[in-house]
Every structure is written in C-alpha cells, then in structure tokens.
Amino acid sequence: MAGAYGFVRRASREALRLLVVGVGSLLIAAGFVLALLPGHLGLPLLVIGLILVLRNSPKARRQFIELQHRHPRMVFPVRRLIRREPEVFPVLWQQALRLERLIVPPTWRRAGQLRRRYLRRRA
C-alpha cells in the first residue's frame, strides 16, 4: 500500500511539473508575440514564462546555461530579470543605452548626458 501511495505522489508531482512547464511555454510564446506588437506587455509575460520553465525543467535550465556561456551579453539582462528580486529599471536603462549606441550616431546621443544631469546622486 505504501508503494502505491509513493507512486501516486511522484506521478502527481511530475504531472504538476509538466503542467507548469506547459503554462510557462505558453506564456513565453504569448510574450514573444506581444513583444512584436506595439506596447510593453510582452516583456513581463516572457519573464514570467522563463521563470516558470527554468525553475521546473532541468533540460531547459541546461540549455539556458549553454546559451549563457555562448552569448553572455545577450543573456545577462534576462538573468537579472528572472532573479527573485529583479532589477527592472537598471536593465531597462542599460538596454536603452545599448539601443541608443546601436542606432544613434555618437554626436546625437543624449541619454548619458541626461542621466548625469538629472539623475546624479547628490552628495
């Protein structure tokens, strides 16, 4: 009798884990689609989906670590967002600076100047 009870517990735990991974995968897909549309709803869904999948799937966690080793600069912002206490505003600011550096010519860049002028720490 105890063996059957243990089997049922393991099976139900595995089914719940697969259900959570499935929900996380759906959130990732929906977040990706919404990230392509105007608006900002896609990023939170992507992050929540990644959290669910990476915490419940060892295979996905291994793939994420391999991706992190191959492309550390691309994955680092995602890692900062999926922590227990995510650093949302610093990640958004860093990505805005990267986008500005990618698109805007050096003489037109103003984000760093604005930060130094208005968001500087007061002594």
MIBAVEX-492152 format. One record per residue (C-alpha): residue in three letters; x, y, z. Coordinates in steps of 0.25 Angstrom, whole numbers, plus 2048, in hexadecimal, padded with zeros to 3 digits. Layout:
! MIBAVEX-492152
<residuo->ala, xx->X, yy->Y, zz->Z>
...
! end
This chain:
! MIBAVEX-492152
<residuo->met, xx->800, yy->800, zz->800>
<residuo->ala, xx->80B, yy->80A, zz->803>
<residuo->gly, xx->812, yy->807, zz->7F6>
<residuo->ala, xx->805, yy->80B, zz->7EE>
<residuo->tyr, xx->804, yy->818, zz->7F7>
<residuo->gly, xx->812, yy->81C, zz->7F3>
<residuo->phe, xx->810, yy->819, zz->7E5>
<residuo->val, xx->803, yy->821, zz->7E4>
<residuo->arg, xx->80B, yy->82D, zz->7EB>
<residuo->arg, xx->816, yy->82C, zz->7E1>
<residuo->ala, xx->80D, yy->82B, zz->7D5>
<residuo->ser, xx->804, yy->837, zz->7DA>
<residuo->arg, xx->811, yy->83F, zz->7DD>
<residuo->glu, xx->816, yy->83C, zz->7CF>
<residuo->ala, xx->809, yy->83F, zz->7C9>
<residuo->leu, xx->808, yy->84D, zz->7D0>
<residuo->arg, xx->817, yy->850, zz->7CC>
<residuo->leu, xx->813, yy->84D, zz->7BD>
<residuo->leu, xx->807, yy->856, zz->7BE>
<residuo->val, xx->80F, yy->861, zz->7C4>
<residuo->val, xx->819, yy->860, zz->7B9>
<residuo->gly, xx->80E, yy->860, zz->7AE>
<residuo->val, xx->808, yy->86C, zz->7B4>
<residuo->gly, xx->815, yy->873, zz->7B4>
<residuo->ser, xx->818, yy->86F, zz->7A6>
<residuo->leu, xx->80A, yy->875, zz->7A2>
<residuo->leu, xx->80E, yy->882, zz->7AA>
<residuo->ile, xx->81B, yy->883, zz->7A2>
<residuo->ala, xx->814, yy->881, zz->795>
<residuo->ala, xx->809, yy->88B, zz->798>
<residuo->gly, xx->814, yy->895, zz->79D>
<residuo->phe, xx->81C, yy->893, zz->791>
<residuo->val, xx->810, yy->896, zz->788>
<residuo->leu, xx->80C, yy->8A2, zz->791>
<residuo->ala, xx->81B, yy->8A7, zz->791>
<residuo->leu, xx->81A, yy->8A9, zz->782>
<residuo->leu, xx->80D, yy->8B1, zz->783>
<residuo->pro, xx->80D, yy->8C0, zz->788>
<residuo->gly, xx->80C, yy->8C1, zz->797>
<residuo->his, xx->814, yy->8BB, zz->7A2>
<residuo->leu, xx->80C, yy->8AF, zz->7A7>
<residuo->gly, xx->815, yy->8A5, zz->7A0>
<residuo->leu, xx->821, yy->8A6, zz->7A9>
<residuo->pro, xx->81A, yy->8A3, zz->7B6>
<residuo->leu, xx->814, yy->897, zz->7B0>
<residuo->leu, xx->821, yy->892, zz->7AB>
<residuo->val, xx->828, yy->894, zz->7B8>
<residuo->ile, xx->81D, yy->88C, zz->7C0>
<residuo->gly, xx->81D, yy->881, zz->7B6>
<residuo->leu, xx->82C, yy->880, zz->7B7>
<residuo->ile, xx->82B, yy->87F, zz->7C6>
<residuo->leu, xx->821, yy->874, zz->7C5>
<residuo->val, xx->828, yy->86C, zz->7BB>
<residuo->leu, xx->837, yy->86E, zz->7C1>
<residuo->arg, xx->832, yy->86A, zz->7CF>
<residuo->asn, xx->82B, yy->85E, zz->7CB>
<residuo->ser, xx->833, yy->858, zz->7BF>
<residuo->pro, xx->841, yy->853, zz->7C1>
<residuo->lys, xx->843, yy->851, zz->7B2>
<residuo->ala, xx->83E, yy->860, zz->7AF>
<residuo->arg, xx->848, yy->864, zz->7BA>
<residuo->arg, xx->854, yy->85D, zz->7B4>
<residuo->gln, xx->850, yy->863, zz->7A6>
<residuo->phe, xx->84F, yy->871, zz->7AD>
<residuo->ile, xx->85D, yy->86F, zz->7B3>
<residuo->glu, xx->863, yy->86B, zz->7A6>
<residuo->leu, xx->85D, yy->877, zz->79F>
<residuo->gln, xx->862, yy->880, zz->7AB>
<residuo->his, xx->870, yy->87B, zz->7A8>
<residuo->arg, xx->86F, yy->87D, zz->799>
<residuo->his, xx->869, yy->88B, zz->79A>
<residuo->pro, xx->86B, yy->891, zz->7A8>
<residuo->arg, xx->868, yy->89F, zz->7A4>
<residuo->met, xx->85B, yy->89B, zz->79E>
<residuo->val, xx->856, yy->892, zz->7A9>
<residuo->phe, xx->85B, yy->89B, zz->7B5>
<residuo->pro, xx->84F, yy->8A5, zz->7B5>
<residuo->val, xx->846, yy->899, zz->7B5>
<residuo->arg, xx->84D, yy->893, zz->7C1>
<residuo->arg, xx->84B, yy->8A0, zz->7C8>
<residuo->leu, xx->83D, yy->8A0, zz->7C5>
<residuo->ile, xx->83A, yy->892, zz->7CA>
<residuo->arg, xx->840, yy->893, zz->7D7>
<residuo->arg, xx->838, yy->893, zz->7E4>
<residuo->glu, xx->839, yy->8A2, zz->7E5>
<residuo->pro, xx->83A, yy->8A6, zz->7D7>
<residuo->glu, xx->842, yy->8B3, zz->7D3>
<residuo->val, xx->838, yy->8B8, zz->7C9>
<residuo->phe, xx->83B, yy->8C7, zz->7C8>
<residuo->pro, xx->84A, yy->8C5, zz->7C7>
<residuo->val, xx->848, yy->8BA, zz->7BC>
<residuo->leu, xx->83F, yy->8C3, zz->7B4>
<residuo->trp, xx->849, yy->8CF, zz->7B5>
<residuo->gln, xx->854, yy->8C6, zz->7B1>
<residuo->gln, xx->84C, yy->8C1, zz->7A5>
<residuo->ala, xx->848, yy->8CF, zz->7A1>
<residuo->leu, xx->857, yy->8D3, zz->7A1>
<residuo->arg, xx->85A, yy->8C7, zz->798>
<residuo->leu, xx->84F, yy->8CA, zz->78F>
<residuo->glu, xx->854, yy->8D9, zz->78E>
<residuo->arg, xx->862, yy->8D5, zz->78C>
<residuo->leu, xx->85D, yy->8CB, zz->780>
<residuo->ile, xx->854, yy->8D5, zz->779>
<residuo->val, xx->858, yy->8E4, zz->77C>
<residuo->pro, xx->865, yy->8EA, zz->777>
<residuo->pro, xx->86F, yy->8EE, zz->782>
<residuo->thr, xx->86D, yy->8FD, zz->781>
<residuo->trp, xx->85E, yy->8FB, zz->783>
<residuo->arg, xx->85E, yy->8F3, zz->78F>
<residuo->arg, xx->857, yy->8F9, zz->79B>
<residuo->ala, xx->853, yy->8EE, zz->7A5>
<residuo->gly, xx->860, yy->8EE, zz->7AD>
<residuo->gln, xx->860, yy->8FD, zz->7AE>
<residuo->leu, xx->852, yy->8FE, zz->7B3>
<residuo->arg, xx->855, yy->8F3, zz->7BD>
<residuo->arg, xx->862, yy->8FB, zz->7C2>
<residuo->arg, xx->85A, yy->908, zz->7C2>
<residuo->tyr, xx->84D, yy->904, zz->7C9>
<residuo->leu, xx->84F, yy->8F6, zz->7CF>
<residuo->arg, xx->85C, yy->8F8, zz->7D6>
<residuo->arg, xx->85E, yy->8F4, zz->7E5>
<residuo->arg, xx->85E, yy->900, zz->7EE>
<residuo->ala, xx->86A, yy->900, zz->7F8>
! end
